Amino acid sequence: QVRLVESGGGSVQAGGSLRLSCVVSTYTYMSNCMGWFRQAPGKEREGVAIIYNDGLGTDYPDSVKGRFTISQDSAKNTVYLQMDSLKPEDTATYYCAAGPFRLCRLWAGYFTYWGQGTQVTVSS
């Protein structure tokens, strides 16, 4: 069983920044697909960043490209999501996810384990 624990959520004004952290209980998953997804009330879960193939690849949807950056520190078993230039539409619960594959896409089906979520609220 892989356990994921997120932290770093909170409230911020538009244009501000937050950094989310996700501690992974199993080191071996750090080489595989890790991702951040978000879900706002009444909306479907959306992938906002993935990192894969031992950190060699990343991908983002157009909605966050240039504003969000995913990274990992294997020595700390931690994946980060740096969020800059935040907008009110970024308000959601953010989830960390881990999958068994080395390659993946921005789709929840690639991911097996999920964290409990951390709330991000951006006010205008």
Salt bridges, closest charged atoms under 4 A:
GLU46 OE1 - ARG38 NE 2.82
ASP62 OD1 - LYS65 NZ 3.54
ASP90 OD1 - ARG38 NH1 2.84
ASP90 OD2 - ARG67 NH1 2.77
